[in-house]
Amino acid sequence: MATIKRIGFPYQLLIALVLAVIFGNFFYRSQILFYNLLGTVYSLMQLR
């Protein structure tokens, strides 16, 4: 268990970094999508 932890630490750090990048990308894209949706709804409301 100790040897796995000692070897696995850099990998855990790498995995955490990759996950952080993926989640950051996801939140960034979802924010853009949200603002685009908000803009389209706003423009549709102005058309009426």
MMTF fields as JSON, N, C-alpha, C and O atoms, coordinates in Angstrom:
{
  "mmtfVersion": "1.0.0",
  "mmtfProducer": "UNKNOWN",
  "numBonds": 191,
  "numAtoms": 192,
  "numGroups": 48,
  "numChains": 1,
  "numModels": 1,
  "chainsPerModel": [1],
  "groupsPerChain": [48],
  "chainIdList": ["A"],
  "bondAtomList": [4, 2, 8, 6, 12, 10, 16, 14, 20, 18, 24, 22, 28, 26, 32, 30, 36, 34, 40, 38, 44, 42, 48, 46, 52, 50, 56, 54, 60, 58, 64, 62, 68, 66, 72, 70, 76, 74, 80, 78, 84, 82, 88, 86, 92, 90, 96, 94, 100, 98, 104, 102, 108, 106, 112, 110, 116, 114, 120, 118, 124, 122, 128, 126, 132, 130, 136, 134, 140, 138, 144, 142, 148, 146, 152, 150, 156, 154, 160, 158, 164, 162, 168, 166, 172, 170, 176, 174, 180, 178, 184, 182, 188, 186],
  "bondOrderList": [1, 1, 1, 1, 1, 1, 1, 1, 1, 1, 1, 1, 1, 1, 1, 1, 1, 1, 1, 1, 1, 1, 1, 1, 1, 1, 1, 1, 1, 1, 1, 1, 1, 1, 1, 1, 1, 1, 1, 1, 1, 1, 1, 1, 1, 1, 1],
  "groupList": [{"groupName": "MET", "atomNameList": ["N", "CA", "C", "O"], "elementList": ["N", "C", "C", "O"], "formalChargeList": [0, 0, 0, 0], "bondAtomList": [1, 0, 2, 1, 3, 2], "bondOrderList": [1, 1, 2], "singleLetterCode": "M", "chemCompType": "L-PEPTIDE LINKING"}, {"groupName": "ALA", "atomNameList": ["N", "CA", "C", "O"], "elementList": ["N", "C", "C", "O"], "formalChargeList": [0, 0, 0, 0], "bondAtomList": [1, 0, 2, 1, 3, 2], "bondOrderList": [1, 1, 2], "singleLetterCode": "A", "chemCompType": "L-PEPTIDE LINKING"}, {"groupName": "THR", "atomNameList": ["N", "CA", "C", "O"], "elementList": ["N", "C", "C", "O"], "formalChargeList": [0, 0, 0, 0], "bondAtomList": [1, 0, 2, 1, 3, 2], "bondOrderList": [1, 1, 2], "singleLetterCode": "T", "chemCompType": "L-PEPTIDE LINKING"}, {"groupName": "ILE", "atomNameList": ["N", "CA", "C", "O"], "elementList": ["N", "C", "C", "O"], "formalChargeList": [0, 0, 0, 0], "bondAtomList": [1, 0, 2, 1, 3, 2], "bondOrderList": [1, 1, 2], "singleLetterCode": "I", "chemCompType": "L-PEPTIDE LINKING"}, {"groupName": "LYS", "atomNameList": ["N", "CA", "C", "O"], "elementList": ["N", "C", "C", "O"], "formalChargeList": [0, 0, 0, 0], "bondAtomList": [1, 0, 2, 1, 3, 2], "bondOrderList": [1, 1, 2], "singleLetterCode": "K", "chemCompType": "L-PEPTIDE LINKING"}, {"groupName": "ARG", "atomNameList": ["N", "CA", "C", "O"], "elementList": ["N", "C", "C", "O"], "formalChargeList": [0, 0, 0, 0], "bondAtomList": [1, 0, 2, 1, 3, 2], "bondOrderList": [1, 1, 2], "singleLetterCode": "R", "chemCompType": "L-PEPTIDE LINKING"}, {"groupName": "GLY", "atomNameList": ["N", "CA", "C", "O"], "elementList": ["N", "C", "C", "O"], "formalChargeList": [0, 0, 0, 0], "bondAtomList": [1, 0, 2, 1, 3, 2], "bondOrderList": [1, 1, 2], "singleLetterCode": "G", "chemCompType": "PEPTIDE LINKING"}, {"groupName": "PHE", "atomNameList": ["N", "CA", "C", "O"], "elementList": ["N", "C", "C", "O"], "formalChargeList": [0, 0, 0, 0], "bondAtomList": [1, 0, 2, 1, 3, 2], "bondOrderList": [1, 1, 2], "singleLetterCode": "F", "chemCompType": "L-PEPTIDE LINKING"}, {"groupName": "PRO", "atomNameList": ["N", "CA", "C", "O"], "elementList": ["N", "C", "C", "O"], "formalChargeList": [0, 0, 0, 0], "bondAtomList": [1, 0, 2, 1, 3, 2], "bondOrderList": [1, 1, 2], "singleLetterCode": "P", "chemCompType": "L-PEPTIDE LINKING"}, {"groupName": "TYR", "atomNameList": ["N", "CA", "C", "O"], "elementList": ["N", "C", "C", "O"], "formalChargeList": [0, 0, 0, 0], "bondAtomList": [1, 0, 2, 1, 3, 2], "bondOrderList": [1, 1, 2], "singleLetterCode": "Y", "chemCompType": "L-PEPTIDE LINKING"}, {"groupName": "GLN", "atomNameList": ["N", "CA", "C", "O"], "elementList": ["N", "C", "C", "O"], "formalChargeList": [0, 0, 0, 0], "bondAtomList": [1, 0, 2, 1, 3, 2], "bondOrderList": [1, 1, 2], "singleLetterCode": "Q", "chemCompType": "L-PEPTIDE LINKING"}, {"groupName": "LEU", "atomNameList": ["N", "CA", "C", "O"], "elementList": ["N", "C", "C", "O"], "formalChargeList": [0, 0, 0, 0], "bondAtomList": [1, 0, 2, 1, 3, 2], "bondOrderList": [1, 1, 2], "singleLetterCode": "L", "chemCompType": "L-PEPTIDE LINKING"}, {"groupName": "VAL", "atomNameList": ["N", "CA", "C", "O"], "elementList": ["N", "C", "C", "O"], "formalChargeList": [0, 0, 0, 0], "bondAtomList": [1, 0, 2, 1, 3, 2], "bondOrderList": [1, 1, 2], "singleLetterCode": "V", "chemCompType": "L-PEPTIDE LINKING"}, {"groupName": "ASN", "atomNameList": ["N", "CA", "C", "O"], "elementList": ["N", "C", "C", "O"], "formalChargeList": [0, 0, 0, 0], "bondAtomList": [1, 0, 2, 1, 3, 2], "bondOrderList": [1, 1, 2], "singleLetterCode": "N", "chemCompType": "L-PEPTIDE LINKING"}, {"groupName": "SER", "atomNameList": ["N", "CA", "C", "O"], "elementList": ["N", "C", "C", "O"], "formalChargeList": [0, 0, 0, 0], "bondAtomList": [1, 0, 2, 1, 3, 2], "bondOrderList": [1, 1, 2], "singleLetterCode": "S", "chemCompType": "L-PEPTIDE LINKING"}],
  "groupTypeList": [0, 1, 2, 3, 4, 5, 3, 6, 7, 8, 9, 10, 11, 11, 3, 1, 11, 12, 11, 1, 12, 3, 7, 6, 13, 7, 7, 9, 5, 14, 10, 3, 11, 7, 9, 13, 11, 11, 6, 2, 12, 9, 14, 11, 0, 10, 11, 5],
  "groupIdList": [1, 2, 3, 4, 5, 6, 7, 8, 9, 10, 11, 12, 13, 14, 15, 16, 17, 18, 19, 20, 21, 22, 23, 24, 25, 26, 27, 28, 29, 30, 31, 32, 33, 34, 35, 36, 37, 38, 39, 40, 41, 42, 43, 44, 45, 46, 47, 48],
  "secStructList": [7, 2, 2, 2, 2, 2, 2, 2, 2, 2, 2, 2, 2, 2, 2, 2, 2, 2, 2, 2, 2, 2, 2, 2, 2, 2, 2, 2, 2, 2, 2, 2, 2, 2, 2, 2, 2, 2, 2, 2, 2, 2, 2, 2, 2, 2, 2, 7],
  "xCoordList": [0.835, 0.0, 0.876, 0.612, 1.913, 2.796, 3.563, 3.75, 4.007, 4.764, 3.872, 4.308, 2.617, 1.662, 1.437, 1.384, 1.304, 1.097, 2.311, 2.176, 3.52, 4.747, 4.91, 5.321, 4.588, 4.713, 3.551, 3.724, 2.357, 1.145, 0.964, 0.09, 1.774, 1.564, 1.709, 0.828, 2.8, 2.911, 1.76, 1.265, 1.342, 0.235, -1.06, -1.868, -1.252, -2.439, -2.436, -3.473, -1.27, -1.127, -1.445, -2.136, -0.926, -1.162, -2.643, -3.207, -3.27, -4.702, -5.516, -6.465, -5.14, -5.844, -5.715, -6.676, -4.526, -4.283, -5.131, -5.752, -5.153, -5.94, -7.422, -8.126, -7.894, -9.3, -9.629, -10.69, -8.706, -8.923, -9.031, -9.884, -8.166, -8.196, -9.503, -10.131, -9.916, -11.157, -12.357, -13.218, -12.412, -13.544, -13.541, -14.601, -12.351, -12.245, -12.763, -13.497, -12.363, -12.842, -14.353, -15.032, -14.877, -16.316, -17.086, -18.085, -16.616, -17.302, -17.218, -18.175, -16.067, -15.877, -16.852, -17.486, -16.961, -17.861, -19.312, -20.113, -19.66, -21.047, -21.433, -22.573, -20.472, -20.72, -20.992, -21.915, -20.181, -20.369, -21.73, -22.456, -22.071, -23.369, -24.501, -25.495, -24.341, -25.373, -25.578, -26.711, -24.465, -24.571, -25.152, -25.898, -24.805, -25.378, -26.878, -27.646, -27.29, -28.712, -29.438, -30.53, -28.809, -29.397, -29.554, -30.576, -28.53, -28.572, -29.669, -30.37, -29.824, -30.861, -32.244, -33.135, -32.434, -33.73, -34.043, -35.173, -33.027, -33.208, -33.595, -34.492, -32.908, -33.202, -34.596, -35.307, -34.987, -36.325, -37.392, -38.435, -37.128, -38.084, -38.182, -39.249, -37.066, -37.085, -37.815, -38.406, -37.778, -38.455, -39.966, -40.662, -40.47, -41.925, -42.495, -43.703],
  "yCoordList": [-1.203, 0.0, 1.262, 2.22, 1.233, 2.398, 2.613, 3.744, 1.492, 1.609, 2.146, 2.956, 1.692, 2.168, 3.664, 4.419, 4.088, 5.513, 6.32, 7.402, 5.781, 6.504, 6.622, 7.668, 5.555, 5.581, 6.359, 7.081, 6.201, 6.765, 8.253, 8.866, 8.852, 10.275, 11.18, 12.004, 11.053, 11.911, 11.682, 12.613, 10.406, 10.086, 10.71, 11.199, 10.689, 11.322, 12.816, 13.395, 13.431, 14.859, 15.143, 16.108, 14.279, 14.418, 14.263, 15.036, 13.249, 13.007, 14.199, 14.625, 14.735, 15.893, 17.096, 17.836, 17.28, 18.383, 18.226, 19.181, 16.996, 16.712, 16.937, 17.531, 16.457, 16.643, 18.124, 18.578, 18.873, 20.312, 21.007, 21.874, 20.622, 21.211, 20.866, 21.725, 19.581, 19.137, 19.865, 20.35, 19.941, 20.61, 22.106, 22.706, 22.711, 24.124, 24.387, 25.346, 23.508, 23.595, 23.462, 24.216, 22.487, 22.223, 23.425, 23.84, 23.987, 25.139, 26.351, 27.117, 26.521, 27.64, 27.528, 28.508, 26.317, 26.095, 26.238, 26.82, 25.711, 25.79, 27.247, 27.646, 28.038, 29.46, 30.17, 30.979, 29.859, 30.452, 30.05, 30.882, 28.762, 28.274, 28.989, 29.373, 29.167, 29.83, 31.268, 31.727, 31.976, 33.371, 33.466, 34.395, 32.497, 32.469, 32.245, 32.899, 31.314, 31.016, 32.248, 32.584, 32.92, 34.128, 35.208, 35.892, 35.353, 36.347, 36.055, 36.967, 34.776, 34.416, 34.641, 35.135, 34.284, 34.49, 35.983, 36.403, 36.779, 38.231, 38.826, 39.664, 38.383, 38.897, 38.462, 39.232, 37.236, 36.749, 37.566, 37.875, 37.914, 38.712, 40.128, 40.741, 40.634, 41.981, 41.992, 43.005, 40.861, 40.778, 40.846, 41.389, 40.298, 40.26, 41.613, 41.741],
  "zCoordList": [0.0, 0.0, 0.0, -0.726, 0.826, 0.934, -0.371, -0.819, -0.978, -2.229, -3.339, -4.157, -3.367, -4.375, -4.19, -5.162, -2.927, -2.651, -3.082, -3.653, -2.803, -3.124, -4.643, -5.145, -5.367, -6.827, -7.442, -8.424, -6.846, -7.435, -7.208, -7.822, -6.335, -6.029, -7.252, -7.5, -8.028, -9.223, -10.195, -10.828, -10.298, -11.199, -10.705, -11.495, -9.379, -8.797, -9.094, -9.415, -8.987, -9.266, -10.736, -11.06, -11.619, -13.056, -13.373, -14.148, -12.76, -12.974, -12.482, -13.141, -11.319, -10.763, -11.704, -11.912, -12.265, -13.194, -14.449, -14.914, -14.999, -16.204, -15.935, -16.752, -14.778, -14.409, -14.268, -14.695, -13.664, -13.486, -14.844, -15.037, -15.781, -17.127, -17.826, -18.445, -17.722, -18.372, -17.781, -18.514, -16.435, -15.793, -16.091, -16.27, -16.147, -16.478, -17.886, -18.128, -18.817, -20.196, -20.244, -20.94, -19.491, -19.489, -18.959, -19.548, -17.837, -17.246, -18.166, -18.285, -18.818, -19.749, -20.918, -21.308, -21.472, -22.606, -22.194, -22.926, -21.025, -20.567, -20.314, -20.555, -19.824, -19.594, -20.919, -21.023, -21.929, -23.26, -23.818, -24.361, -23.68, -24.158, -23.442, -24.058, -22.124, -21.322, -21.788, -21.936, -22.021, -22.456, -23.871, -24.177, -24.732, -26.084, -26.016, -26.721, -25.162, -24.985, -24.462, -24.92, -23.49, -22.91, -23.981, -24.041, -24.823, -25.892, -26.902, -27.342, -27.274, -28.249, -27.666, -28.357, -26.404, -25.746, -25.681, -25.931, -25.342, -25.247, -26.602, -26.687, -27.657, -29.005, -29.455, -30.1, -29.118, -29.467, -28.753, -29.329, -27.499, -26.731, -27.309, -27.291, -27.816, -28.402, -29.739, -30.114, -30.471, -31.766, -31.608, -32.466, -30.516, -30.317, -29.955, -29.757]
}
